[in-house]
Amino acid sequence: DGAEALQPWHVPDPSLKPAHLALDGAVDLAWASGPWRLRLGAYRPQGEDWFLPQSNSLSVLAVDKAVRGWRLLGLRAQQAWQQGDWSQTASFKVPRAELPDLPRMATYVPNWAGTLGAAYRHGPWQASLKLELLGARQAAPDGSLPLDPSADLSAFGSYDFGPAWTLFVEGRNLASQTVQAAPAYPDAAPYVGLGVELRF
């Protein structure tokens, strides 16, 4: 239907083991008219074997401790539009994590998250622009290591020189924000690169 598949929000920290998700309940309302698509919904996935750090110290954030039974409640909205060579997407989520078996906070779950993107494709030309927004998060179970909201602006452009190779240019963090996935590990400064993709 031209829109991305809606998925529950996942914790982005690679040092934590992934949870096993089982969809406990979700309700979505979908609307489509011409080039427009819209979805509104609520979701409640149930998780098991969630892993949290044993300590609040930065030096042991990668040490895991099993936690049985957690829930992620949330509201979500997604919009998509496509007309000819142009397309546009937007999404917004408001997740809320619960740990009923442990009096601690769920880590790396943002207060809200959103994306806004636009793309153009015509013949060999392709270009896209995407803005990713994250609300405040907690990196420690006791709430002592907050991560500020962040914005990540990225851009991509390419030209296909036949079926064998493509010339492309890409940029990340163009808004020069401190995009932080974990404490003491902010993303690099704004980056712009030029490259060639070869296909054999």
C-alpha positions in Angstrom: 0.0 0.0 0.0 3.0 2.3 -0.3 3.7 2.5 3.4 6.3 0.8 5.5 5.3 -2.1 7.7 4.6 -0.8 11.2 6.7 -2.6 13.8 7.0 -2.2 17.6 9.8 0.0 18.7 13.1 -1.9 19.4 15.8 -0.9 21.8 18.7 0.4 19.5 21.7 -0.4 21.8 23.7 -3.2 20.2 25.3 -4.2 23.5 22.0 -5.5 24.8 20.7 -8.9 23.7 17.4 -8.7 21.7 14.1 -9.6 23.3 11.8 -12.2 21.9 8.7 -10.4 20.8 5.2 -11.9 20.8 2.4 -9.7 19.6 -0.1 -9.6 22.4 -2.5 -7.2 20.8 -2.7 -4.4 18.2 -5.4 -2.3 16.6 -4.9 -0.3 13.5 -7.2 1.9 11.4 -6.1 2.4 7.8 -7.3 5.0 5.2 -6.4 5.4 1.6 -7.5 7.9 -1.0 -5.6 8.4 -4.3 -1.9 8.9 -3.6 -2.5 9.2 0.2 -2.1 6.5 2.8 -2.7 6.9 6.6 -2.6 4.4 9.5 -3.4 5.1 13.1 -3.1 2.5 15.8 -2.2 1.2 19.2 0.0 -1.8 20.0 0.9 -3.9 23.0 3.6 -6.5 22.4 4.6 -8.8 25.2 8.3 -9.7 25.8 10.3 -12.3 27.6 14.0 -12.7 28.4 14.7 -9.0 28.3 18.2 -8.0 29.3 19.2 -5.0 31.4 22.6 -3.9 32.7 23.5 -5.3 36.2 25.0 -2.0 37.3 24.5 1.7 36.5 28.2 2.2 35.9 29.2 3.1 32.4 32.0 0.5 32.5 29.6 -2.4 32.8 26.6 -1.3 30.7 27.2 -4.3 28.4 26.8 -6.8 31.3 23.4 -8.3 31.0 20.9 -9.6 33.6 17.8 -11.5 32.6 14.4 -10.0 33.4 11.3 -12.0 32.9 8.1 -10.4 31.6 7.9 -6.9 30.2 5.4 -5.0 28.1 5.6 -2.2 25.6 2.5 -0.1 25.2 2.3 2.5 22.5 0.4 4.6 20.0 1.6 5.0 16.4 0.7 6.9 13.2 2.1 6.6 9.7 1.4 8.5 6.6 2.6 8.0 3.0 2.1 9.9 -0.3 3.3 9.1 -3.9 2.7 11.0 -7.0 4.6 10.2 -10.2 8.4 10.4 -9.4 7.9 11.9 -6.0 7.1 10.2 -2.7 6.9 11.2 1.0 6.5 9.4 4.3 6.1 10.3 7.9 5.7 8.3 11.1 5.3 9.0 14.8 5.4 6.6 17.8 4.8 7.1 21.5 6.0 3.9 23.3 5.8 3.2 27.0 7.7 0.3 28.6 6.7 -1.6 31.7 8.7 -4.0 33.8 6.2 -5.6 36.1 8.8 -8.1 37.5 11.4 -5.5 38.4 11.2 -2.0 40.0 13.5 -0.5 37.4 13.2 1.6 34.2 13.4 0.1 30.8 16.5 1.4 29.1 16.8 3.0 25.6 13.1 3.4 25.1 12.4 6.9 23.9 9.5 9.0 25.1 8.6 9.4 21.4 10.1 8.8 18.0 9.3 10.1 14.5 10.6 10.2 11.0 9.9 12.4 8.0 11.2 11.6 4.5 10.9 12.6 0.9 12.3 10.9 -2.2 12.5 11.4 -6.0 13.3 8.9 -8.7 13.3 9.5 -12.4 15.2 7.3 -14.9 18.7 6.9 -13.6 18.4 9.6 -11.1 17.5 9.1 -7.4 17.5 11.4 -4.4 16.1 11.2 -0.9 16.1 13.2 2.3 15.2 11.8 5.8 14.9 13.3 9.2 14.8 10.9 12.2 13.8 12.3 15.6 14.2 10.6 19.0 12.8 11.8 22.3 14.6 11.6 25.7 15.7 8.1 26.8 17.3 6.5 29.8 20.5 4.5 29.7 20.5 3.3 33.3 17.7 1.3 35.0 17.6 3.8 37.9 17.2 6.8 35.6 20.6 8.3 36.4 21.9 8.4 32.8 19.4 10.4 30.6 20.0 10.8 26.9 18.8 14.1 25.4 16.4 14.2 22.4 18.2 14.2 19.1 17.6 14.8 15.4 19.5 13.0 12.6 19.2 14.5 9.1 20.5 12.4 6.2 20.5 12.7 2.4 21.3 10.5 -0.5 21.6 11.0 -4.2 22.7 8.7 -7.1 23.0 8.2 -10.8 22.9 4.8 -12.5 25.5 4.5 -15.3 23.9 1.4 -16.8 23.4 -1.9 -15.1 27.0 -2.3 -13.9 27.7 0.7 -11.7 26.2 3.7 -9.8 27.7 6.9 -8.7 26.3 8.1 -5.3 26.7 10.9 -2.7 25.5 10.6 0.8 25.4 12.7 4.0 24.7 11.8 7.6 24.0 14.0 10.6 23.8 17.1 8.4 22.1 19.1 11.2 25.2 18.6 13.3 23.3 17.2 16.2 24.6 15.0 19.0 22.9 11.8 18.0 23.7 9.4 20.9 22.8 5.7 20.9 24.6 5.0 24.2 26.4 7.1 26.9 29.9 8.2 25.9 29.3 7.1 22.3 27.9 10.0 20.3 27.8 9.6 16.5 30.5 11.2 14.5 30.5 14.8 13.2 28.5 15.6 10.1 29.6 13.4 7.2 29.4 13.7 3.5 30.8 11.0 1.2 31.1 10.2 -2.5 31.2 6.6 -3.7 30.7 4.1 -6.6 28.7 0.9 -6.4 29.8 -1.9 -8.7 27.5 -4.8 -9.6 28.9 -8.0 -11.0 
